[in-house]
């Protein structure tokens, strides 16, 4: 990671480290250095710097996309021709800016989270989505701020506290 004009920029080694951590979140430093052909100390110091800079979170396995330039987050609801649903999902899978895709009930058929570097980049991604065969229309909502990021710890913590000896999936009336 280098600093230019007060901003941290990621070099190819940093990006390769991030990619390996995405591919295998449990990769060890020694294995990481071997995979990338760099010294163990280099791998370890790079991971530490990425953690300190806030690029990596949650023990070094969750990446802050804003820190790598993708600071625009949008939620896109897509209406599709139902016979084309599988093709639409397959095409969305090919777009790197699409982080997740869900088939939904209610208004629209598919919901996806998309990231972009700026609004022009987002517009380009949305145009790619609109060009997919079977997409009828989209509705896009921008995220202004994330107050609670994706999390699972509260659920698992509650299960662990409720039944120390044996975990049980709670019923809906247990949660109220």
NORMOUR-V27075 format. One record per residue. N is the residue number from 1. RES is the residue in three letters. PSI is psi as a letter, one per 30 degrees, with the letter a starting at -180 (NA if undefined). Layout:
n->{N;N}
res->{RES;RES}
psi->{PSI;PSI}
This chain:
n->{1;2;3;4;5;6;7;8;9;10;11;12;13;14;15;16;17;18;19;20;21;22;23;24;25;26;27;28;29;30;31;32;33;34;35;36;37;38;39;40;41;42;43;44;45;46;47;48;49;50;51;52;53;54;55;56;57;58;59;60;61;62;63;64;65;66;67;68;69;70;71;72;73;74;75;76;77;78;79;80;81;82;83;84;85;86;87;88;89;90;91;92;93;94;95;96;97;98;99;100;101;102;103;104;105;106;107;108;109;110;111;112;113;114;115;116;117;118;119;120;121;122;123;124;125;126;127;128;129;130;131;132;133;134;135;136;137;138;139;140;141;142;143;144;145;146;147;148;149;150;151;152;153;154;155;156;157;158;159;160;161;162;163;164;165;166;167;168;169;170;171;172;173;174;175;176}
res->{UNK;UNK;UNK;UNK;UNK;UNK;UNK;UNK;UNK;UNK;UNK;UNK;UNK;UNK;UNK;UNK;UNK;UNK;UNK;UNK;UNK;UNK;UNK;UNK;UNK;UNK;UNK;UNK;UNK;UNK;UNK;UNK;UNK;UNK;UNK;UNK;UNK;UNK;UNK;UNK;UNK;UNK;UNK;UNK;UNK;UNK;UNK;UNK;UNK;UNK;UNK;UNK;UNK;UNK;UNK;UNK;UNK;UNK;UNK;UNK;UNK;UNK;UNK;UNK;UNK;UNK;UNK;UNK;UNK;UNK;UNK;UNK;UNK;UNK;UNK;UNK;UNK;UNK;UNK;UNK;UNK;UNK;UNK;UNK;UNK;UNK;UNK;UNK;UNK;UNK;UNK;UNK;UNK;UNK;UNK;UNK;UNK;UNK;UNK;UNK;UNK;UNK;UNK;UNK;UNK;UNK;UNK;UNK;UNK;UNK;UNK;UNK;UNK;UNK;UNK;UNK;UNK;UNK;UNK;UNK;UNK;UNK;UNK;UNK;UNK;UNK;UNK;UNK;UNK;UNK;UNK;UNK;UNK;UNK;UNK;UNK;UNK;UNK;UNK;UNK;UNK;UNK;UNK;UNK;UNK;UNK;UNK;UNK;UNK;UNK;UNK;UNK;UNK;UNK;UNK;UNK;UNK;UNK;UNK;UNK;UNK;UNK;UNK;UNK;UNK;UNK;UNK;UNK;UNK;UNK;UNK;UNK;UNK;UNK;UNK;UNK}
psi->{k;l;k;k;h;f;k;k;k;k;a;e;e;e;e;e;e;e;e;e;e;e;e;j;f;g;k;l;e;e;e;e;e;e;e;f;h;l;k;e;e;e;e;e;e;e;e;e;e;e;e;e;f;g;e;k;l;h;g;g;f;k;k;j;f;e;f;g;f;i;g;k;k;k;k;k;k;k;k;l;k;e;f;g;e;e;e;e;e;e;e;e;f;f;j;f;f;j;e;l;k;k;k;l;l;b;k;l;e;k;k;l;k;k;l;l;f;a;e;e;e;e;e;e;e;e;e;e;e;f;f;k;k;f;k;e;l;l;k;k;k;k;k;e;k;j;e;j;l;k;l;f;e;e;e;e;e;e;e;e;e;e;i;e;e;k;k;k;k;k;l;e;f;f;f;NA}
